[in-house]
Amino acid sequence: MKICNLPAIRALFTRGGEEMLVLLLLLSGCSDESSERAAYDPRKPIVLESFSPHEGGVGTQLIIRGENFGYDASKIRVRIANNENREARVISAKGNRIYAIVPARADTGHVTVTIGEGDEMQEASFEEEFLYEFKSNLSTLCGGSRLEDVDGSFKEAQFSRPMRLALDDENKILFVLESDNFKALRMVDLINQTVTTPWRGPGFNNVRTVSFGLTRDTLLIGVEGGSQNLSTIFLLRSDGFVRQKNYSVGSGSNASIVNPVDGELFVNNYYNGSVLRYDRESETSIELARPFKQNTDFSFCWSIDGKYLYALCIDNPGSHSAIMRMEYDFETKTLGEPAQWVGVDGQPGYQDGVGDETRINAPYQMCASRQGDYFLADTWNHCIRRIVDNKGQATVTTYAGVPNSPGYTEGDPLQAQLQFPTGIAISDDGTVLYVADKENNRIVKITVE
């Protein structure tokens, strides 16, 4: 179909002594609409010319210029730093331009454009990198004034060495365990901005884990029950988390966690450094792996998809500091051989980097984000570390806190100071981190963007 442009030209003519305004239509040219709105042609290469801006944060509109993009935005994918979990939202395509929105925590890296599907798919990347600018802030959510258990509003509430954190699935309630000798469960209502204490107990030693069960209606707390020979305390949502139910697998266990996909229960045994799965049919615990040496205390963290179990060595800070990774087989319900993931056991310290070149010091709790990252409370380094996994290879960077410089400050996460952070949790959308800043007796909020 031919489309002709007919520009209007105003001209003055004189006829019979009268001036008349005449509108002239001139045929200026014709163009083929089909050529202007040409579809993506898989027989021709994608041509990338430029993108702008070259830096920005979440929400930045990215304009990509080139050729053979087509007009169907649904067939176009734009990634930054080639991260599958960081796809930019494509707004529209105009043949030689693509408009996209930079996602949260996209990271710095190459911009990659993929068009088409199957045999018709093509992919191309710019040589120049997009510089991602993080917009984060660290602030005190509640507590911090003094060492005391006080319920009330966020301004009134106080904590006594908050230790472990768990966030409910609706991101409304943050559960806080206080101190090594677990004596209280605190509930931080993020909507109404209040703190309450639904449960107080006799106190247990070496509390290592707090997490939810598969249906999110049960809170599991891994404890060392001493003479009571406990391994796990269950608190039910239906009871308002006020009455405990006990479970024991014998002495030597103080960490428990449920696989987020199939609901299997796993516990540790620090006497022999092993991981056990509780078998419901036989009502016995089956040893699956030994990620650490004998007499090593450690806790757990699952990947979001339940495919990998991570064991965090926290025994004797200053000597043992490493994280091991084990692949889980859903069919056989067994674990693969433990592989070193972050740090080196017996070599504590502070070092960002990749794999065994990294160093950590007392990794007390780690959480997995739905965006694919992990965040670690690196307790004796007084900071929060971010871990990005690429097929078993971990890249570690410092996310908040000043390494080896404890203190109490707020603001830019990399300049703000923490003092022995021991607990960590993240919102489902990955935009807010919560930290139990133990020796500052406060709960910290880090806005990721």
Summary of the structure (lengths in Angstrom):
residues: 449
radius of gyration: 28.7
end to end distance: 48.3
largest distance: 118.3
contacts: 1510
relative contact order: 0.10
helix: 6%
strand: 54%
